[in-house]
Amino acid sequence: MAFLGIFAYCGIYAEYYGLEQTSSQFYMDTNLADGWIYNNDFDEAAINKINEFSTQSDRQAVVQSVVDMEGKPDITLHFTKDGSVSKFYSTEGEDFNPSDKSGVWLDKRFADARDLHIGDKIKFEFDNQTFKKEIKGLGYSPEYIYETSSSSLTPDFSQIGFAYLSSGAYPGDIEYNTVLVKYNHSDRYFKDKLDDSIDYLSFTKQADQLSVAKFGDEMAQHKMIGDVFPIVFVLVTFLTLLTTMTRIISNQRTQIGILKAVGFRDKSIILHYISHGFLPVLAGAILGLVAGPMIIPKMFYPSMMARYSMPAWNPGFDMSFIYITVLMVASSVFVTYISCIRISKENPANTMRPKAPGNSSKMLIEKMKMWNHLNFNIRWNIRDARRNKFRALMTIVGVMGCVALLIAAFGMNDSMNELKSWEYEDISHYGAKLSLSQDTNPMELYYILNETGGSFIMQQSMELKANGMEDTVTLLVTNNTDLISYTDSNRNPIDIDEGDVSISKKLAERFNLSIGDKIKWHIVGNDKWVSSKIGQIHAEPVSQGLIMSPDTLEDQGLNFTPTSILTPDEFGEHFDSIKSETSIDKMEKSWNQMTSSVMMMVYVVTVVAVIMAFLVLYNLGILSFTEMEREIATLKVLGFKTNVLRKLLLTQNLFFTAIGFILGIPLGFYFMTLMMNAAGDSLYYIPSLTWGNILLAAFITFSISVGVNLLFSDKIGDLHMVEALKDIE
């Protein structure tokens, strides 16, 4: 139990601390920007003004390009002035050199997916310009731990990537559209100074930068899991240690009395029994301390590496690992000492006799008429629970903790399945999504529409402001099509009326918005801010933002520019206007990949919870049998059959298990809600728990309870009645 508790605590926390410490070190090594300022161009005068209230700045021309390769993958090019802020982190080849005009430093994940190596030549195309560069280095960027993908929920590294180049490599007159800044002030203070100094399009602070925010949301969910599950593991382990050491000392009282009678001092006896609690717990705790961080994080990192990009993935360490290990060992020593000191105060003659059974006064129920109508089994178990309140409480609490873990794990599984069903059955009815290239041929597009019966959609990032808050979210512009449905929070279909701007429910709750409120927003890359009134609120599990029709968008003075075509079935034909095609099946697979780390946590928690439930019930079963040994022997002498006695123990075991199970359900649901709420701003979770999984948790719990009871059946038959009936003379 000590091993399991420490193993789960240190392992789960090591995974979270590994993410936090590794990313923090990566951000520090690369000097991640505190903010990003965007404009059409930044001249020297603007930079000089920014430098008056910033500690460091770096100008970049950030442009979208395609690579002259199969599939025309997208590469974001950073033409940087000196590369001192949000630096490129080289893992192969040379370090980034901002004065090298002939080289390019490329995203390692893209290079690996495309089988590119140092020294290879790569050709880029953007703004009707083409140029070729030699790959001088491969590596990572702190701005691209998470990379967005238009075709799936998880990044396809063969289709997207980034590259860093010298500003001197820019083909033509460079216009810097981004300034990366470091500052010692608060974000609000810096933005106020920025507003007073220069004209610009938008400003993004570090916490809101897409990659930082997305990875931060991921870490927040892992932290919440770490804050909930390991604590329960440790508490259940502590309770088990408490009952185990109490039972051992109680069971050894005759031997303790003999040792005292032959002259052993109390100090020697106490030290001897303390070693029984100290050495096994110490060994188990140290083994858990070492094995947990070595095993559990490595179970999660492969799924994390499929979605996020960092140069290193290492388990983390925190001093709480040592503290909880020391506390576990110290607790076992303390419990053993308290149990021993109690017995050591008795004289040797009394200690050599079995402990007298506890007495209890009549309860209220015993004074009622219904008491005489209860069968012997129920009355006996009620009185036994009354005499042994501590054992009853430990059984209920232990079962409650294990059931809470099972319910939380199963609930997370149910919630994930509900979201998947909601997104890909209730909302998305298309067969494929065709992402359009930057240079499209209108004739090709309308041919595709006619051939497939598809529909144009426009998906863009947009910046939203309301009630003193701002964030970058998603804008979806779509025609009235049967290929997409809109839903409310109960997954019921709704219609978004022509002329209405609909906001997602989670975004509305975060910004404290309701129907009729005004918002300001602009499409990223377009400096025109517009004001809109919220006409409706929809619920969307995956993407948070605004939905409107093309006519509503154009009424705002903005152009409807399709970015994708939704088709009822997969298309299959190749056109230059189509950059990529993603089927709904691939999207579901990307969903499974995105949720794989959470599902791994579900499996780990389920397995450990089942093991702990077995150990808790087995340990408390031994304690029950030990404490009731004399009573069971008495009943056997009075003629009670072994099967009747087994039923007595089973009834008590099932009764305590039932109470623990009932109390564990709301506690588990609460744990699940905490973890769902920590999932970040992009996903809208509705915690759910199916009756099937509640029944599965009940089956697991009660099966363990019955199985443990059966293990003690032979003990009842083999009970030595004469020895068990020895009592105080």
N, C-alpha and C positions, 0 to 999 in steps of 0.2 A: 504493500500500500504506500509506503514511503517513496519507493521508486516510482510508482505510477503518478502520484501527486506531483512530485518534483519534476518528473519527466514531462508531464503535460504542461506544467506551469512554465518551466524554463524553455521548453521547445516551442510553444506557441508564442511566448513573448520574444524569444530569440529571432523568430521569423519577422515579427514587427520591428523590433529594434534593428535588425539587419537592414530592412528597407529604409528606416529613418537615418541610421548612421551612415550607410553607404551613400544614399542620395545626398545627405548633408555634406559629406566629404567631397563628393563629386561636384556639388554646387560651389563649394569653397575652392576646390582646385581650379575650376573653370571661371571663377569670378562672375557668377550668375548676376545678371542685371537686376537692379531694384525696380526698374520701370522701362517701358518702351513708349517712345513718342513717335507718332505717325503723321506725315504730311506729304504733299506732293514733292517738295524739295526743301532741303535745309542748307542755307548758305552759311558763310563764315560768321556773319553778323548774328544769326540765330544761335549758332553754336556758342559764340562768346557770351551771349546772354544766359544760355542754359548753364554754362560753366560757372557763372557767378553764384549759383545756389546748388550745384552738384559737385561731387568730389571727383567724378570721372565720367567721361562720355566717349562714345565711339559711334561714328556715322557708318551706316550701311545702306547699300542699294539692294533691297530684297525683291527679287522678281521670280515669277513662276515660269518654268521652262519645261520643255519635253526633251527626252534623249532620243537620239537617232538609233533606236533599237526596236525589236519586236514588241508590239503593244504600246509603243510611244509612252513610256512611263513618265510620271511627273517628278521633277526635281526642283526644289526651291533653292535658288542661288542667292548666296550672301556675298556681295562684293563689299568688303570691309576696308575701312581706312587703316586701322592698326590692329584689330583683332584682340584688344586687351580686355574687353568686357564680353561675358558669355563666350569664352574662348573655345575653339575647336580642340577636342581632346584626342590626340593621335595615339593609336595603339599599334599601328604598323606604318613603316615609312618615316618620313621626316615630320618634324613639328611644323605647324602652320607658319608660313613666312609671308607676311602681308606685302613684302616688296617683290615677291616672285610672281611675275606676270605670266609665266608659261605653264604654271601648275594648277591643279585643282585638288582639294582635299575633300574626300567623298565619304558619305554615310556608309559605315562598315556593314550594316544590315542589308542595305541595298546592294553593295558590292558582293557580299556573300551570296545573295539570292540570284545575282546575275553573273556570278563567277568572274568578277573583275579583280585585277591585281595591280600592285604597284608597277608603274611603268606603262600600263595600258593607256591607249588614247581613247577619249570619249568625246562625242560631239553633242553640243547643246543647241537648241533652237528656241528663240523667243523674240517677240516683236519683229518678225520677219528678218531676224538676224541669225546667222549660224556661225559657231566658232568651235574649234577643237582644242582640248587641253590634255596634258599628260597627268595621270594620277600620281601625285607625289606622297599622299598619305591617306590612310583610312582610319576612321575613328568615330567619335560620338560628340554630341552637342547637348548642353544642359537644357536647351530650348526644345529638344526633340526626344526626351525620354518617352513621351507618348506622341505618336504621329497619327493624325486623322486619316481615314480612308473613306473615299466617297462610295466605294462599292461594298463595304462590309463594316460590321461593328468592330472588328479587329483589323489592325493594319496588315496590308499585303505588301511586304517589303520589296517584292519584285516590281511593284508598280509605283511606289512612292519613295522619296528620299530627300536628302538635302546635300548641299555642297558649299564649301567656302573657297572664295577666290580673293586675290588682291584687287583693290579698287582700280589698279592700273590695268587689269585684265578686261575691264568693261569695254565692249566694242562700241566706241563712240563717246559722246559727252555724257558723263555720269551725272545722274540726279539722285541724290541721297534721299530716300523716302522714309528712313527709320533712324532714330537716334536711341542708342542704349545708354542708360544712365545709372550711376551709383550715387547714393546720397545718404546723409546722416540724419535726415529729418523724418518726420512721419509722412506717410503717403499723402494725407490731406494737405499738409503744409507745402509739400513739393508741388502738388497740383495747383494749389492757390497761387504760388509764386509763378508757376508756368503760365497760368491763365493771364497773369498781369504782365508777362514778359513778351510772349510771341503768339502768333496765330498758328494753329495746328489743327489737324483733323481729329485725333483721338489720343488718349493716353491709357496705357494698361499697366497696372501695378503688378508686382511679382506674383502675388497670391492669385491674381485673376488670369495670368498667362495660361493658355490652354494646357500645355504640357504639365506645368507646375500644379495647376488646379486639379487636373485629372489624376495625377499620381498622388497628390495630397488626399484626394477623396478615397483612393484605394488604400492608402496608409491609415486613414481615419477609420475605415471599416475594419481593417485588420487590428487596429488598436482596440476598437470596441469589442471585437471577438476576444482579444487578449485580456481585456478588463473583466469580461464576464466568465468565460469558461474556466480559465486556470484557477480563479479564486474559488469557484465551486469545487473543483478537483481537490484543492488544498484543504478546504473546510471539511469535506467528506473524509479525506484521509486523516485529518486530525481527530475527528470524532471516532473513526475506527481505531486509531492508535489508543485513544482514551479508553475505549471499552476493552480493547485487547489487553492492555497492561493491567487494568483493573481486574479482569477475569483471571489473568495469570497469577497475580498476587493472591487473589481470593482462593484459587484452586490449590495454591501451594502453602496454605496456612498451617497445615499439619506438619509439613517439612520444616517450616519456619519455627514452629513450636519445639520440634525435636532439636533443632540447632541451638535454640536458646537454652533448652534444658541441659544440653551437654557442655554449655559454657561459652558458646560463640557470642561475641558482643554484638549489640544492635548495629553498630557502625559497620562491622564486617558483613552482616546479613544484608543491610541496606545497599552497600556497595555491590554486593554480589548480584542482587536483583536489578539494580540500576543498570548493570552491564547487559542484562537481558533486554532492556529497552534501548540502551544506548548503541550497542554495537550493530545489531541488525538494521536499526533505523539509520544509523550513520552510513552503513554500507549501501543501503538502498537509496538514500538521499544523494550521496556522492555519485553513485552510478547514474541516477536520474539527472543530476546536474551536468554530467559529462555527455550522456547519451542524448538527452532532449535537444540541445542546440545542434548536435551533429546530425540527427535523423529528421526531425520534423520540418525544419526549414527547407531541406533538400527535397521534401515531398511537394512543396509549394512552388519553388523557384522555377521549375520547367514551364509551368503554365503561366507564370508571371513573365518569363523571358519571351514568351510568344507574343506578348502585347506591349511590353515596355523594353526600352533599350538603355542599358547602362554598361560601363566597362567592367564592372565587378558585381557579383552577387554573393555576399558573405553573411553568415549568421551574425547577429549582434549580441552584445553582452551588456548587462546592467547589474549594478551592485545588489539590486533586489533579489537576484538569483542566490547570492551568498546569504543575504539576510533571511530569506524564506527557508533555505536549507538549514541554517543555524537554528532558526525558530522551530523547525520541525524536530530537530534532534533535541533541542532544549525542552520542548514540550513533552517528548516521550520520557526524558529524564525526570522532569517535574512531576508528571502523572505517576510514574513509578515510585518516586520518593514519597509522595503524599499517601499512596496506597500502603507502602511499607511502614511508614512512620505511625500509621494508624494501628497496624497489627503489632508493631514493636512495643507499644504502650501496654499491651495486654500481658498478663503473666504467662509463663510457659504452659501451665496446665490448661488454661482456657484456649490458648493459641492452638494446642494440639487437637482440640475438639473442632468438629465442623462448625461453621458459622451458623448461629441460630437463625431461623427464618424470621423475616420482618413481620411486625404486627401492623394491622391497619384497623381503624375504626370503621363503623358502618357508614356507608355512603347513603346519600339521599335515596338512590334507587332501591337500596336494600330495605328501606323503611316503607316502600310502596307495596301495594297489594300485587302489582304485576310481577314483583320479584319471584314470588312463589310459583308463578306460571312459566318462568323461564326454565329451560332445560339445564341439566348439570353442566354441560359443556360451556355454555355462555356464562353461567354464574361463576364457574371456576376461573375462567379466563379474565373476567372483570376483576375479581378479587386479586388474581395474580398480578395483573397490570397495576392495580392500586398499590400492591406491596413493592413492586419493582418499577417505580415511575421513571427512573433514569434509563433503564434498559428500553422501556417503551418509547421514551422520547428520542433516544438515539436511533432506534429502528425507524421511527417515522421521519426524522430529519434526514437520515441517510438515504432512505428510499426517495424522499422528496427531492433531494439534490440530484440524484441520478435520473429521476423521471424528468426533472426540469431540463437537464442536459439533452435527454432524448427528444423531448417535445420541441425544444429550441432548434435542434438539428433537423428534425423532421419538418418543422414549420418553415425553416429556411429553404429546404428542398421543395416543399409545396409552393412557397411564394415564388421561387424561381420558375417553377413549371407554370404557375399561373401567369406570370409576366410573359413568358414565351408564348403561351397559348393566346394571351390577349393581343400581343403584337402581331403574330404570324397567322392567326385564325380570325380574330374579330376585326382587326384593322387592315392588315395587308392581304389583298386578294389577288395580287398580280403574280405572274409566273416568273418574270425577270425584270431587272432594272438595267437599262442601257445608259451608261454614263457617256456624255457627249464631250468631244474634244473641243479645244478652244477655237479652232477654225473649222466651222461646220459648213456643210453645203445644204442650203434650204431645200433643194430638190431631193437630196438624199433623205433628209429628215421627213419630208411629207410622204415620200415613197414608203419609208419604214412605218409611219403612222397608218397608212392605208393598208399595208400588207398585214400588219399585226393587230389593228384595231386598238392601238395603244393610246397613251395620253402623255402630253408634256407635263413636267413638274419643274419647279425652280427651287433649289435648296441653297441657301446662302447663310453665312455667319452674319449676325447683326448685333449691334450694341444697343442695349435697352437702358433707359433711364426713367426712374419713377420713385417718388417718395424719398428722395435723397440717396437712392441706391442705384447702382449700375452694374451691368454684367453683359458678357458676350453669350448669346444664345443662338437658336436656329430659327430661320425664317423659311416656312414652307408655303409656296404659292402653287395652287393646283386647280385645274378645271373641275367641274362637277363630273366625276367619274366613279364608276362602280368598282374600280380597282383599289380604291382607298375608302375606308369608312372612318368616321369620327365617332368617338364614344365619350360617355361620361364616366364618373368614378366607379359606377356599378357595371361597366362594360356594356351598357345599353347604347345602341346607335343613336346619334343625334345628327341634325343637319346644321351646317354653318351657312346662314343666309347670305345672299349676295349683298355686298356692301359692308358686311360685318367683319371686324377684326377679332379673331378668337385667340385667347391666351391659354396656355396649359395650366392646369390646376396647381401643380406644384410651384410653378413660377409665380402664379397669382398669390399663393399663400406666402411665398418668400418675400415678395414685394408688397404684401398687404394690399392687394388690388381686388376690386370687384367690378361687376358689370356697370358701365357708365363712367368709370374713371378714365382719366387721360394719361397717355404715356408718350414719351419721345423716343425715337429710334432712328438708326440709320444703318444701311448695309455696309459692312466692312469693305473698305476700298472706295466707297462713295461718300463724299463729304457733305451730302445733303441730308440734314436732319428733318424728319417729319413728325407731326403730332397726330395721334390717332386716339379714338375713343373705343374702349373695350366693349364689344357687342355680345360676345359669348365667352364661355369658359369650357374648354374640353379637357379630357384626361388622356395623357399619352405616357406609356411606361418607359420609353427609351429616349425620346428627344424632347427637350423642353424649349418652348419658344412661341412664336406666333404662326397662325394659319390664316390665309386669306385667298381670295380668287384673283386671277390676273386683272380683271377689271377694277377690283378694289385697289390693287397695287398701283395701277396706272392712274386711278383717281387721286392718288397721293403724289403724282408727278414723277413716278419711277417706272422704268421700263421692265416689262416681263421678258427675262432672258432665260430660256429653258436650260437646265443643266443635265436633265435626264429624261428618258422616255420609259414609262411603265408599260409593259406588254402582258397580255393574258398568258402567253406561253413563251418558252425560250425561243429566241430569234434565230441565231446560228449563222446568219449571213455576215460577211465582213464588208464594212464600209469605213472610209477614212474618218467620217464624222462620228463614228462610234469608238470611243476610247477603250471601253471595257464593257462586258456583259456579266451580270451577277444574277444567278437564279435565286429563287426564294429558298431553295434547299441549301445553297451555300451560305445564305444569310443565317439560316437556322444553325448551321454548323459553326459559324462565327460566333453566334450567341452562346453555344455550348462551350466554345473556347474561352469566351469572355468570362463566363461564370465558373470555369473549371477550378479556379483557386478556392472559391467559396464552397463548391461541391466537395473538394478535397477536405476542407475543414469539417464539413458535415460528416464525411466518412470517418475521419479521425475521432471526432467527438463521439460519434455513435459507438465505435468500437471500444474506446476507453470507458464510456459510460456503462456499457454492458459489462465489461470486466469489473468495474468498480461496484456495480450493483450486485454482482455475484459475490464479490469479496465482502461487501458490507453485510449482505444477508447471511452469508456463511459464518462470518465472525459473530454476528449477533445471535445466530442460531446456536452456535457453540456456547455462547454466554447464557442464553436461555436454558439450554439443557443442563449446564453446570449448576445454575442457580435453582433449577426445579428438580434436580436429581433426587433429593430426599422426598419431595412430594410425589414424584412419579413412582418411586419405590413403595411408598405407603399405599398408593392406589393399587399397585400390583398385588401387594399383600392382601388388600381388601377384596381382590377378585376381579379387578378391571382387566380386560383383555388388552393385548398389545395393540390391536387395531383401534380400540377406543382411545388409548393413550396417544397413538399417532394422530388421531383426529383432534384431540385436545391441542396438541402442538401446532397442527396445520391451521386450525381455526384461529389461534392467536396470531400466527405468522401472516395469514391472509388478511386478518382484520387490520393489523398495523400497516401492512403493505397497501391496503385499500386507502387508508387515511393518508399515507405518504403520497400515493398516486394522485388522489384528488387534489391535495395541496400543491403538488408539483406541476399540475397542468397550467394554472394561471401564472405561476412563477416562470415556467418555461416560455409561455407566450409573451410575458414581459421581457425576458431576455431576448427573444426573437425580435420584438419590436424595437428594442434598443439598437440591435445590429442592423435592422432594416433602415432605421432612421439615419444611420451613419454611412449609408451607401453613397452619399454625395448628392450633388444638385442635378445631375443629368438623368438619373433613374427615379421613377416614381413607383415606389413600392406600396402595395397594400398587403400588410401581413395577413397570411391565411394559413389555415390548418385544417386539413381534411379529416373527416371522421375515420377514414381508413387508416391514417397514420396515428391517430389517437388510439384506435383499437390495436394497431401494431405495437405501439409503446406499452399498452396494457398487456398484450400477449407476452412481450419480452419480459416485463417486470414480474407478472404473476407466474410465468413459467419458471423463472429463476427462483421465485419464492417457493413454489411447489417442489422444484428439483432439490433445493437445499433441504427442505423438510424430509424428503425421501432419503437423503444422505444420513439422517439421524435415526431412521427407522430401525436399523440393526442395533444401534446403541441402546434403544429401549429394550429390545429382546435380550441383549447381553448384560443388562444392568445387574450388578451384584447387590441384592436387596439388603443383606445383613450389614454390609459395609456402608451402604448408603443411608441406613436407618440409625447409625450411631449418632447420638445426640448428647446434649449437655445433661449430665447425670445429676 
